[in-house]
Amino acid sequence: MEADVTISLNKGVADPEGSNVKKALNLLGFDEVMNVRTMKTFRIDLATTDRVKAKKDVEEMCKKLLANPVIQSYQIELR
Amino acid sequence: MEADVTISLNKGVADPEGSNVKKALNLLGFDEVMNVRTMKTFRIDLATTDRVKAKKDVEEMCKKLLANPVIQSYQIELR
């Protein structure tokens, strides 16, 4: 089973990488770019077929290691 | 219109961040984690409603700035 964990910054948290990419795209002539936000995805291969356990474990991974709940939120997609 | 550009490493390219995350998860007791790959997503707000132009422009952004074609590939999702 495969889990995609997407970590994004909470609303109101500055995203300097995103704003620099926006500036660079505007400088390259892409004037229609209004805003850029960055996100990180971890694609995790799991040696289990139990969907419920997988979901529970991946949530615990987010809380223990992958995400910083003060400034980030996570989204889990199982496949 | 919003575009999600996901940048992932090509097959065969080492992903040290991913393998360190795998090691850390295993050490935390998540033995079912077999492999971890990292990806980066840029969520781009575009001031256009022309889907065809948006797609074309975002592809050019990938080629010019967002992705390094030697080691990375990109995937575009328009919404």
Backbone of each chain as nested JSON, in Angstrom:
{
  "chains": [
    {"id": "A", "residues": [
      {"number": 1, "name": "MET", "atoms": {"N": [0.842, -1.198, 0.0], "CA": [0.0, 0.0, 0.0], "C": [0.878, 1.248, 0.0]}},
      {"number": 2, "name": "GLU", "atoms": {"N": [0.402, 2.271, -0.673], "CA": [1.189, 3.49, -0.803], "C": [0.426, 4.646, -0.168]}},
      {"number": 3, "name": "ALA", "atoms": {"N": [1.125, 5.479, 0.59], "CA": [0.478, 6.649, 1.191], "C": [1.187, 7.913, 0.726]}},
      {"number": 4, "name": "ASP", "atoms": {"N": [0.415, 8.887, 0.266], "CA": [0.979, 10.196, -0.055], "C": [0.639, 11.145, 1.077]}},
      {"number": 5, "name": "VAL", "atoms": {"N": [1.666, 11.653, 1.744], "CA": [1.447, 12.612, 2.823], "C": [1.873, 13.984, 2.31]}},
      {"number": 6, "name": "THR", "atoms": {"N": [0.926, 14.903, 2.236], "CA": [1.239, 16.244, 1.75], "C": [1.263, 17.212, 2.916]}},
      {"number": 7, "name": "ILE", "atoms": {"N": [2.401, 17.87, 3.084], "CA": [2.582, 18.815, 4.188], "C": [2.498, 20.225, 3.616]}},
      {"number": 8, "name": "SER", "atoms": {"N": [1.561, 21.015, 4.112], "CA": [1.478, 22.396, 3.634], "C": [1.542, 23.351, 4.817]}},
      {"number": 9, "name": "LEU", "atoms": {"N": [1.953, 24.567, 4.538], "CA": [2.023, 25.58, 5.59], "C": [0.624, 26.073, 5.921]}},
      {"number": 10, "name": "ASN", "atoms": {"N": [0.377, 26.316, 7.198], "CA": [-0.922, 26.856, 7.601], "C": [-1.131, 28.247, 7.011]}},
      {"number": 11, "name": "LYS", "atoms": {"N": [-2.403, 28.63, 6.923], "CA": [-2.739, 29.986, 6.463], "C": [-2.103, 31.006, 7.386]}},
      {"number": 12, "name": "GLY", "atoms": {"N": [-1.524, 32.039, 6.824], "CA": [-0.936, 33.087, 7.641], "C": [0.542, 32.877, 7.927]}},
      {"number": 13, "name": "VAL", "atoms": {"N": [1.04, 31.667, 7.644], "CA": [2.47, 31.41, 7.832], "C": [3.196, 31.831, 6.553]}},
      {"number": 14, "name": "ALA", "atoms": {"N": [4.267, 32.597, 6.728], "CA": [5.007, 33.091, 5.56], "C": [5.639, 31.932, 4.79]}},
      {"number": 15, "name": "ASP", "atoms": {"N": [5.652, 32.047, 3.476], "CA": [6.234, 31.015, 2.612], "C": [7.27, 31.706, 1.716]}},
      {"number": 16, "name": "PRO", "atoms": {"N": [8.476, 31.978, 2.265], "CA": [9.467, 32.748, 1.504], "C": [9.867, 32.066, 0.197]}},
      {"number": 17, "name": "GLU", "atoms": {"N": [9.937, 30.744, 0.19], "CA": [10.289, 30.055, -1.054], "C": [9.224, 30.334, -2.115]}},
      {"number": 18, "name": "GLY", "atoms": {"N": [7.964, 30.202, -1.701], "CA": [6.863, 30.467, -2.637], "C": [6.899, 31.877, -3.167]}},
      {"number": 19, "name": "SER", "atoms": {"N": [7.144, 32.855, -2.285], "CA": [7.097, 34.235, -2.786], "C": [8.299, 34.543, -3.669]}},
      {"number": 20, "name": "ASN", "atoms": {"N": [9.43, 33.9, -3.393], "CA": [10.575, 34.091, -4.294], "C": [10.33, 33.461, -5.655]}},
      {"number": 21, "name": "VAL", "atoms": {"N": [9.685, 32.295, -5.673], "CA": [9.358, 31.663, -6.957], "C": [8.387, 32.553, -7.731]}},
      {"number": 22, "name": "LYS", "atoms": {"N": [7.409, 33.123, -7.016], "CA": [6.467, 34.038, -7.676], "C": [7.217, 35.198, -8.319]}},
      {"number": 23, "name": "LYS", "atoms": {"N": [8.113, 35.819, -7.556], "CA": [8.892, 36.958, -8.073], "C": [9.676, 36.545, -9.306]}},
      {"number": 24, "name": "ALA", "atoms": {"N": [10.326, 35.383, -9.239], "CA": [11.145, 34.92, -10.36], "C": [10.295, 34.673, -11.601]}},
      {"number": 25, "name": "LEU", "atoms": {"N": [9.094, 34.075, -11.391], "CA": [8.217, 33.807, -12.54], "C": [7.747, 35.118, -13.163]}},
      {"number": 26, "name": "ASN", "atoms": {"N": [7.416, 36.104, -12.323], "CA": [7.011, 37.41, -12.845], "C": [8.156, 38.035, -13.65]}},
      {"number": 27, "name": "LEU", "atoms": {"N": [9.379, 37.942, -13.126], "CA": [10.535, 38.507, -13.825], "C": [10.779, 37.818, -15.159]}},
      {"number": 28, "name": "LEU", "atoms": {"N": [10.431, 36.532, -15.233], "CA": [10.603, 35.796, -16.49], "C": [9.498, 36.116, -17.5]}},
      {"number": 29, "name": "GLY", "atoms": {"N": [8.542, 36.962, -17.08], "CA": [7.508, 37.384, -18.021], "C": [6.158, 36.728, -17.808]}},
      {"number": 30, "name": "PHE", "atoms": {"N": [6.04, 35.874, -16.806], "CA": [4.748, 35.235, -16.527], "C": [3.951, 36.153, -15.596]}},
      {"number": 31, "name": "ASP", "atoms": {"N": [3.342, 37.187, -16.201], "CA": [2.668, 38.219, -15.407], "C": [1.384, 37.713, -14.762]}},
      {"number": 32, "name": "GLU", "atoms": {"N": [0.837, 36.602, -15.274], "CA": [-0.43, 36.11, -14.74], "C": [-0.284, 35.369, -13.42]}},
      {"number": 33, "name": "VAL", "atoms": {"N": [0.976, 35.164, -12.973], "CA": [1.184, 34.463, -11.7], "C": [0.908, 35.419, -10.54]}},
      {"number": 34, "name": "MET", "atoms": {"N": [-0.121, 35.109, -9.754], "CA": [-0.565, 35.977, -8.668], "C": [0.042, 35.564, -7.332]}},
      {"number": 35, "name": "ASN", "atoms": {"N": [0.215, 34.261, -7.154], "CA": [0.683, 33.763, -5.873], "C": [1.227, 32.344, -6.058]}},
      {"number": 36, "name": "VAL", "atoms": {"N": [2.249, 31.996, -5.264], "CA": [2.781, 30.63, -5.292], "C": [2.934, 30.144, -3.851]}},
      {"number": 37, "name": "ARG", "atoms": {"N": [2.427, 28.96, -3.574], "CA": [2.631, 28.333, -2.262], "C": [3.355, 27.011, -2.492]}},
      {"number": 38, "name": "THR", "atoms": {"N": [4.249, 26.668, -1.588], "CA": [4.97, 25.405, -1.74], "C": [4.428, 24.356, -0.763]}},
      {"number": 39, "name": "MET", "atoms": {"N": [4.484, 23.126, -1.196], "CA": [4.077, 22.002, -0.351], "C": [5.094, 20.887, -0.544]}},
      {"number": 40, "name": "LYS", "atoms": {"N": [5.108, 19.986, 0.431], "CA": [6.054, 18.868, 0.352], "C": [5.248, 17.577, 0.439]}},
      {"number": 41, "name": "THR", "atoms": {"N": [5.599, 16.611, -0.379], "CA": [4.899, 15.328, -0.312], "C": [5.876, 14.204, -0.012]}},
      {"number": 42, "name": "PHE", "atoms": {"N": [5.506, 13.342, 0.928], "CA": [6.259, 12.117, 1.176], "C": [5.435, 10.963, 0.627]}},
      {"number": 43, "name": "ARG", "atoms": {"N": [5.989, 10.221, -0.313], "CA": [5.321, 9.02, -0.84], "C": [5.887, 7.817, -0.101]}},
      {"number": 44, "name": "ILE", "atoms": {"N": [5.056, 7.208, 0.737], "CA": [5.528, 6.161, 1.647], "C": [5.004, 4.802, 1.201]}},
      {"number": 45, "name": "ASP", "atoms": {"N": [5.918, 3.871, 0.939], "CA": [5.541, 2.483, 0.628], "C": [5.357, 1.727, 1.931]}},
      {"number": 46, "name": "LEU", "atoms": {"N": [4.178, 1.144, 2.12], "CA": [3.889, 0.431, 3.357], "C": [3.685, -1.047, 3.077]}},
      {"number": 47, "name": "ALA", "atoms": {"N": [4.318, -1.889, 3.902], "CA": [4.178, -3.339, 3.736], "C": [2.965, -3.815, 4.519]}},
      {"number": 48, "name": "THR", "atoms": {"N": [1.805, -3.297, 4.151], "CA": [0.565, -3.729, 4.8], "C": [-0.582, -3.563, 3.816]}},
      {"number": 49, "name": "THR", "atoms": {"N": [-1.612, -4.351, 3.989], "CA": [-2.784, -4.185, 3.13], "C": [-3.988, -3.735, 3.962]}},
      {"number": 50, "name": "ASP", "atoms": {"N": [-3.762, -3.552, 5.257], "CA": [-4.835, -3.148, 6.152], "C": [-4.993, -1.622, 6.099]}},
      {"number": 51, "name": "ARG", "atoms": {"N": [-6.034, -1.171, 5.403], "CA": [-6.248, 0.256, 5.169], "C": [-6.416, 1.053, 6.463]}},
      {"number": 52, "name": "VAL", "atoms": {"N": [-7.15, 0.473, 7.393], "CA": [-7.456, 1.194, 8.639], "C": [-6.181, 1.391, 9.468]}},
      {"number": 53, "name": "LYS", "atoms": {"N": [-5.388, 0.298, 9.579], "CA": [-4.136, 0.381, 10.319], "C": [-3.169, 1.352, 9.623]}},
      {"number": 54, "name": "ALA", "atoms": {"N": [-3.115, 1.274, 8.295], "CA": [-2.213, 2.141, 7.538], "C": [-2.543, 3.607, 7.812]}},
      {"number": 55, "name": "LYS", "atoms": {"N": [-3.818, 3.94, 7.719], "CA": [-4.278, 5.311, 7.954], "C": [-3.872, 5.784, 9.355]}},
      {"number": 56, "name": "LYS", "atoms": {"N": [-4.098, 4.917, 10.336], "CA": [-3.788, 5.255, 11.733], "C": [-2.279, 5.465, 11.903]}},
      {"number": 57, "name": "ASP", "atoms": {"N": [-1.491, 4.552, 11.341], "CA": [-0.035, 4.654, 11.465], "C": [0.503, 5.907, 10.784]}},
      {"number": 58, "name": "VAL", "atoms": {"N": [-0.005, 6.171, 9.581], "CA": [0.528, 7.333, 8.856], "C": [0.181, 8.617, 9.608]}},
      {"number": 59, "name": "GLU", "atoms": {"N": [-0.999, 8.657, 10.214], "CA": [-1.332, 9.841, 11.027], "C": [-0.36, 10.013, 12.179]}},
      {"number": 60, "name": "GLU", "atoms": {"N": [0.013, 8.887, 12.785], "CA": [0.959, 8.971, 13.886], "C": [2.338, 9.413, 13.38]}},
      {"number": 61, "name": "MET", "atoms": {"N": [2.725, 8.943, 12.172], "CA": [4.005, 9.389, 11.591], "C": [4.009, 10.905, 11.412]}},
      {"number": 62, "name": "CYS", "atoms": {"N": [2.876, 11.447, 10.953], "CA": [2.775, 12.896, 10.75], "C": [2.973, 13.614, 12.063]}},
      {"number": 63, "name": "LYS", "atoms": {"N": [2.278, 13.114, 13.101], "CA": [2.349, 13.8, 14.391], "C": [3.732, 13.688, 15.014]}},
      {"number": 64, "name": "LYS", "atoms": {"N": [4.376, 12.516, 14.836], "CA": [5.665, 12.297, 15.504], "C": [6.844, 12.861, 14.738]}},
      {"number": 65, "name": "LEU", "atoms": {"N": [6.761, 12.885, 13.398], "CA": [7.966, 13.245, 12.64], "C": [7.741, 14.183, 11.458]}},
      {"number": 66, "name": "LEU", "atoms": {"N": [6.722, 13.889, 10.652], "CA": [6.68, 14.541, 9.339], "C": [6.218, 15.986, 9.361]}},
      {"number": 67, "name": "ALA", "atoms": {"N": [5.275, 16.303, 10.247], "CA": [4.713, 17.667, 10.231], "C": [4.971, 18.38, 11.552]}},
      {"number": 68, "name": "ASN", "atoms": {"N": [5.093, 19.684, 11.478], "CA": [5.178, 20.526, 12.663], "C": [3.816, 21.205, 12.851]}},
      {"number": 69, "name": "PRO", "atoms": {"N": [3.025, 20.734, 13.819], "CA": [1.639, 21.19, 13.918], "C": [1.488, 22.687, 14.21]}},
      {"number": 70, "name": "VAL", "atoms": {"N": [2.569, 23.315, 14.655], "CA": [2.488, 24.756, 14.948], "C": [2.314, 25.558, 13.656]}},
      {"number": 71, "name": "ILE", "atoms": {"N": [2.992, 25.134, 12.599], "CA": [2.941, 25.921, 11.367], "C": [2.479, 25.118, 10.155]}},
      {"number": 72, "name": "GLN", "atoms": {"N": [2.313, 23.795, 10.308], "CA": [1.988, 22.98, 9.128], "C": [0.738, 22.136, 9.35]}},
      {"number": 73, "name": "SER", "atoms": {"N": [0.097, 21.797, 8.258], "CA": [-0.978, 20.813, 8.341], "C": [-0.692, 19.711, 7.329]}},
      {"number": 74, "name": "TYR", "atoms": {"N": [-1.292, 18.551, 7.521], "CA": [-0.996, 17.433, 6.633], "C": [-2.285, 16.837, 6.076]}},
      {"number": 75, "name": "GLN", "atoms": {"N": [-2.106, 16.18, 4.954], "CA": [-3.222, 15.541, 4.273], "C": [-2.723, 14.167, 3.833]}},
      {"number": 76, "name": "ILE", "atoms": {"N": [-3.509, 13.137, 4.108], "CA": [-3.075, 11.772, 3.804], "C": [-3.966, 11.191, 2.716]}},
      {"number": 77, "name": "GLU", "atoms": {"N": [-3.315, 10.567, 1.73], "CA": [-4.062, 9.923, 0.651], "C": [-3.509, 8.508, 0.516]}},
      {"number": 78, "name": "LEU", "atoms": {"N": [-4.367, 7.507, 0.703], "CA": [-3.919, 6.116, 0.598], "C": [-4.278, 5.55, -0.769]}},
      {"number": 79, "name": "ARG", "atoms": {"N": [-3.359, 4.713, -1.307], "CA": [-3.646, 4.117, -2.608], "C": [-3.262, 2.652, -2.623]}}
    ]},
    {"id": "B", "residues": [
      {"number": 1, "name": "MET", "atoms": {"N": [-7.582, 30.687, -11.948], "CA": [-7.272, 29.279, -12.142], "C": [-6.062, 28.895, -11.284]}},
      {"number": 2, "name": "GLU", "atoms": {"N": [-6.064, 27.674, -10.817], "CA": [-4.989, 27.229, -9.943], "C": [-4.27, 26.054, -10.592]}},
      {"number": 3, "name": "ALA", "atoms": {"N": [-2.94, 26.063, -10.541], "CA": [-2.169, 24.949, -11.091], "C": [-1.316, 24.337, -9.994]}},
      {"number": 4, "name": "ASP", "atoms": {"N": [-1.376, 23.023, -9.87], "CA": [-0.473, 22.315, -8.957], "C": [0.623, 21.681, -9.78]}},
      {"number": 5, "name": "VAL", "atoms": {"N": [1.855, 22.114, -9.547], "CA": [2.996, 21.532, -10.252], "C": [3.755, 20.654, -9.267]}},
      {"number": 6, "name": "THR", "atoms": {"N": [3.812, 19.367, -9.553], "CA": [4.511, 18.443, -8.662], "C": [5.831, 18.026, -9.296]}},
      {"number": 7, "name": "ILE", "atoms": {"N": [6.895, 18.291, -8.575], "CA": [8.241, 17.979, -9.057], "C": [8.735, 16.739, -8.329]}},
      {"number": 8, "name": "SER", "atoms": {"N": [9.051, 15.699, -9.072], "CA": [9.584, 14.502, -8.41], "C": [10.921, 14.121, -9.038]}},
      {"number": 9, "name": "LEU", "atoms": {"N": [11.711, 13.41, -8.28], "CA": [13.012, 12.97, -8.778], "C": [12.819, 11.808, -9.743]}},
      {"number": 10, "name": "ASN", "atoms": {"N": [13.61, 11.784, -10.811], "CA": [13.542, 10.672, -11.757], "C": [13.948, 9.366, -11.098]}},
      {"number": 11, "name": "LYS", "atoms": {"N": [13.481, 8.284, -11.69], "CA": [13.878, 6.957, -11.206], "C": [15.396, 6.829, -11.283]}},
      {"number": 12, "name": "GLY", "atoms": {"N": [15.993, 6.26, -10.246], "CA": [17.43, 6.055, -10.253], "C": [18.206, 7.2, -9.635]}},
      {"number": 13, "name": "VAL", "atoms": {"N": [17.536, 8.337, -9.415], "CA": [18.205, 9.46, -8.769], "C": [18.071, 9.285, -7.256]}},
      {"number": 14, "name": "ALA", "atoms": {"N": [19.18, 9.418, -6.539], "CA": [19.154, 9.218, -5.086], "C": [18.291, 10.281, -4.415]}},
      {"number": 15, "name": "ASP", "atoms": {"N": [17.572, 9.874, -3.376], "CA": [16.711, 10.791, -2.633], "C": [17.108, 10.696, -1.152]}},
      {"number": 16, "name": "PRO", "atoms": {"N": [18.218, 11.39, -0.777], "CA": [18.732, 11.241, 0.585], "C": [17.724, 11.662, 1.646]}},
      {"number": 17, "name": "GLU", "atoms": {"N": [16.933, 12.691, 1.36], "CA": [15.938, 13.112, 2.351], "C": [14.938, 11.99, 2.595]}},
      {"number": 18, "name": "GLY", "atoms": {"N": [14.485, 11.398, 1.478], "CA": [13.534, 10.306, 1.605], "C": [14.107, 9.13, 2.371]}},
      {"number": 19, "name": "SER", "atoms": {"N": [15.361, 8.782, 2.083], "CA": [15.889, 7.596, 2.775], "C": [16.154, 7.889, 4.246]}},
      {"number": 20, "name": "ASN", "atoms": {"N": [16.486, 9.144, 4.577], "CA": [16.636, 9.479, 5.994], "C": [15.299, 9.457, 6.726]}},
      {"number": 21, "name": "VAL", "atoms": {"N": [14.256, 9.915, 6.056], "CA": [12.926, 9.868, 6.677], "C": [12.515, 8.417, 6.906]}},
      {"number": 22, "name": "LYS", "atoms": {"N": [12.806, 7.549, 5.917], "CA": [12.513, 6.118, 6.082], "C": [13.223, 5.568, 7.315]}},
      {"number": 23, "name": "LYS", "atoms": {"N": [14.535, 5.853, 7.429], "CA": [15.308, 5.372, 8.566], "C": [14.701, 5.86, 9.883]}},
      {"number": 24, "name": "ALA", "atoms": {"N": [14.351, 7.145, 9.917], "CA": [13.8, 7.723, 11.151], "C": [12.469, 7.064, 11.505]}},
      {"number": 25, "name": "LEU", "atoms": {"N": [11.632, 6.814, 10.495], "CA": [10.334, 6.182, 10.77], "C": [10.532, 4.757, 11.286]}},
      {"number": 26, "name": "ASN", "atoms": {"N": [11.482, 4.039, 10.693], "CA": [11.776, 2.68, 11.167], "C": [12.253, 2.715, 12.628]}},
      {"number": 27, "name": "LEU", "atoms": {"N": [13.12, 3.682, 12.927], "CA": [13.632, 3.808, 14.301], "C": [12.514, 4.136, 15.284]}},
      {"number": 28, "name": "LEU", "atoms": {"N": [11.502, 4.861, 14.803], "CA": [10.372, 5.203, 15.679], "C": [9.414, 4.02, 15.859]}},
      {"number": 29, "name": "GLY", "atoms": {"N": [9.711, 2.908, 15.19], "CA": [8.897, 1.715, 15.385], "C": [7.943, 1.409, 14.236]}},
      {"number": 30, "name": "PHE", "atoms": {"N": [7.951, 2.234, 13.202], "CA": [7.074, 1.968, 12.056], "C": [7.802, 1.02, 11.099]}},
      {"number": 31, "name": "ASP", "atoms": {"N": [7.78, -0.264, 11.457], "CA": [8.56, -1.247, 10.698], "C": [7.998, -1.523, 9.313]}},
      {"number": 32, "name": "GLU", "atoms": {"N": [6.723, -1.175, 9.096], "CA": [6.096, -1.465, 7.803], "C": [6.506, -0.486, 6.704]}},
      {"number": 33, "name": "VAL", "atoms": {"N": [7.287, 0.558, 7.06], "CA": [7.724, 1.529, 6.05], "C": [8.872, 0.932, 5.245]}},
      {"number": 34, "name": "MET", "atoms": {"N": [8.624, 0.722, 3.946], "CA": [9.6, 0.067, 3.08], "C": [10.449, 1.084, 2.329]}},
      {"number": 35, "name": "ASN", "atoms": {"N": [9.842, 2.201, 1.974], "CA": [10.545, 3.183, 1.161], "C": [9.826, 4.529, 1.28]}},
      {"number": 36, "name": "VAL", "atoms": {"N": [10.592, 5.62, 1.2], "CA": [9.991, 6.956, 1.202], "C": [10.635, 7.769, 0.096]}},
      {"number": 37, "name": "ARG", "atoms": {"N": [9.8, 8.409, -0.726], "CA": [10.31, 9.311, -1.76], "C": [9.703, 10.69, -1.483]}},
      {"number": 38, "name": "THR", "atoms": {"N": [10.482, 11.738, -1.722], "CA": [9.962, 13.088, -1.49], "C": [9.628, 13.765, -2.819]}},
      {"number": 39, "name": "MET", "atoms": {"N": [8.629, 14.623, -2.754], "CA": [8.239, 15.406, -3.921], "C": [7.939, 16.821, -3.451]}},
      {"number": 40, "name": "LYS", "atoms": {"N": [7.972, 17.736, -4.382], "CA": [7.703, 19.132, -4.047], "C": [6.555, 19.607, -4.926]}},
      {"number": 41, "name": "THR", "atoms": {"N": [5.636, 20.347, -4.321], "CA": [4.523, 20.877, -5.119], "C": [4.49, 22.396, -5.028]}},
      {"number": 42, "name": "PHE", "atoms": {"N": [4.348, 23.03, -6.186], "CA": [4.109, 24.471, -6.233], "C": [2.645, 24.678, -6.588]}},
      {"number": 43, "name": "ARG", "atoms": {"N": [1.89, 25.351, -5.719], "CA": [0.492, 25.69, -6.028], "C": [0.471, 27.119, -6.54]}},
      {"number": 44, "name": "ILE", "atoms": {"N": [0.186, 27.261, -7.844], "CA": [0.31, 28.559, -8.509], "C": [-1.066, 29.131, -8.831]}},
      {"number": 45, "name": "ASP", "atoms": {"N": [-1.335, 30.339, -8.306], "CA": [-2.576, 31.044, -8.657], "C": [-2.347, 31.819, -9.936]}},
      {"number": 46, "name": "LEU", "atoms": {"N": [-3.189, 31.566, -10.924], "CA": [-3.033, 32.225, -12.22], "C": [-4.221, 33.129, -12.499]}},
      {"number": 47, "name": "ALA", "atoms": {"N": [-3.943, 34.357, -12.958], "CA": [-5.009, 35.293, -13.292], "C": [-5.434, 35.081, -14.736]}},
      {"number": 48, "name": "THR", "atoms": {"N": [-5.921, 33.887, -15.018], "CA": [-6.42, 33.603, -16.365], "C": [-7.491, 32.522, -16.262]}},
      {"number": 49, "name": "THR", "atoms": {"N": [-8.378, 32.501, -17.222], "CA": [-9.389, 31.447, -17.231], "C": [-9.216, 30.563, -18.469]}},
      {"number": 50, "name": "ASP", "atoms": {"N": [-8.201, 30.9, -19.269], "CA": [-7.941, 30.159, -20.509], "C": [-7.108, 28.917, -20.179]}},
      {"number": 51, "name": "ARG", "atoms": {"N": [-7.783, 27.775, -20.165], "CA": [-7.14, 26.519, -19.766], "C": [-5.952, 26.141, -20.652]}},
      {"number": 52, "name": "VAL", "atoms": {"N": [-6.12, 26.351, -21.95], "CA": [-5.073, 25.947, -22.896], "C": [-3.814, 26.791, -22.702]}},
      {"number": 53, "name": "LYS", "atoms": {"N": [-4.025, 28.123, -22.584], "CA": [-2.895, 29.024, -22.362], "C": [-2.237, 28.717, -21.008]}},
      {"number": 54, "name": "ALA", "atoms": {"N": [-3.048, 28.487, -19.992], "CA": [-2.511, 28.2, -18.653], "C": [-1.604, 26.984, -18.7]}},
      {"number": 55, "name": "LYS", "atoms": {"N": [-2.088, 25.911, -19.308], "CA": [-1.32, 24.673, -19.422], "C": [0.02, 24.928, -20.121]}},
      {"number": 56, "name": "LYS", "atoms": {"N": [-0.058, 25.686, -21.228], "CA": [1.148, 25.976, -22.014], "C": [2.147, 26.792, -21.189]}},
      {"number": 57, "name": "ASP", "atoms": {"N": [1.625, 27.818, -20.505], "CA": [2.492, 28.677, -19.697], "C": [3.132, 27.909, -18.546]}},
      {"number": 58, "name": "VAL", "atoms": {"N": [2.329, 27.09, -17.864], "CA": [2.874, 26.375, -16.704], "C": [3.961, 25.396, -17.169]}},
      {"number": 59, "name": "GLU", "atoms": {"N": [3.753, 24.792, -18.333], "CA": [4.814, 23.916, -18.851], "C": [6.103, 24.67, -19.112]}},
      {"number": 60, "name": "GLU", "atoms": {"N": [5.943, 25.898, -19.614], "CA": [7.139, 26.703, -19.85], "C": [7.793, 27.097, -18.525]}},
      {"number": 61, "name": "MET", "atoms": {"N": [6.977, 27.387, -17.503], "CA": [7.544, 27.709, -16.177], "C": [8.38, 26.541, -15.658]}},
      {"number": 62, "name": "CYS", "atoms": {"N": [7.869, 25.32, -15.86], "CA": [8.601, 24.138, -15.402], "C": [9.941, 24.047, -16.095]}},
      {"number": 63, "name": "LYS", "atoms": {"N": [9.907, 24.248, -17.425], "CA": [11.139, 24.104, -18.201], "C": [12.145, 25.188, -17.856]}},
      {"number": 64, "name": "LYS", "atoms": {"N": [11.634, 26.421, -17.623], "CA": [12.54, 27.551, -17.411], "C": [13.031, 27.673, -15.982]}},
      {"number": 65, "name": "LEU", "atoms": {"N": [12.197, 27.271, -15.009], "CA": [12.572, 27.568, -13.619], "C": [12.327, 26.431, -12.629]}},
      {"number": 66, "name": "LEU", "atoms": {"N": [11.147, 25.8, -12.709], "CA": [10.734, 24.978, -11.567], "C": [11.412, 23.609, -11.503]}},
      {"number": 67, "name": "ALA", "atoms": {"N": [11.675, 23.018, -12.666], "CA": [12.231, 21.659, -12.647], "C": [13.597, 21.606, -13.326]}},
      {"number": 68, "name": "ASN", "atoms": {"N": [14.423, 20.71, -12.861], "CA": [15.703, 20.435, -13.5], "C": [15.552, 19.128, -14.294]}},
      {"number": 69, "name": "PRO", "atoms": {"N": [15.445, 19.229, -15.628], "CA": [15.089, 18.052, -16.43], "C": [16.119, 16.925, -16.362]}},
      {"number": 70, "name": "VAL", "atoms": {"N": [17.336, 17.225, -15.892], "CA": [18.363, 16.183, -15.805], "C": [17.996, 15.155, -14.734]}},
      {"number": 71, "name": "ILE", "atoms": {"N": [17.44, 15.637, -13.621], "CA": [17.159, 14.709, -12.519], "C": [15.698, 14.717, -12.075]}},
      {"number": 72, "name": "GLN", "atoms": {"N": [14.889, 15.629, -12.619], "CA": [13.512, 15.74, -12.129], "C": [12.497, 15.655, -13.255]}},
      {"number": 73, "name": "SER", "atoms": {"N": [11.297, 15.229, -12.9], "CA": [10.2, 15.316, -13.854], "C": [9.052, 16.063, -13.181]}},
      {"number": 74, "name": "TYR", "atoms": {"N": [8.148, 16.599, -13.989], "CA": [7.062, 17.395, -13.415], "C": [5.718, 16.908, -13.916]}},
      {"number": 75, "name": "GLN", "atoms": {"N": [4.708, 17.216, -13.113], "CA": [3.349, 16.822, -13.43], "C": [2.484, 18.039, -13.139]}},
      {"number": 76, "name": "ILE", "atoms": {"N": [1.619, 18.377, -14.082], "CA": [0.797, 19.588, -13.927], "C": [-0.661, 19.197, -13.78]}},
      {"number": 77, "name": "GLU", "atoms": {"N": [-1.312, 19.813, -12.799], "CA": [-2.745, 19.566, -12.591], "C": [-3.432, 20.923, -12.504]}},
      {"number": 78, "name": "LEU", "atoms": {"N": [-4.361, 21.166, -13.423], "CA": [-5.064, 22.459, -13.415], "C": [-6.412, 22.321, -12.741]}},
      {"number": 79, "name": "ARG", "atoms": {"N": [-6.804, 23.359, -11.989], "CA": [-8.103, 23.326, -11.317], "C": [-8.817, 24.661, -11.432]}}
    ]}
  ]
}
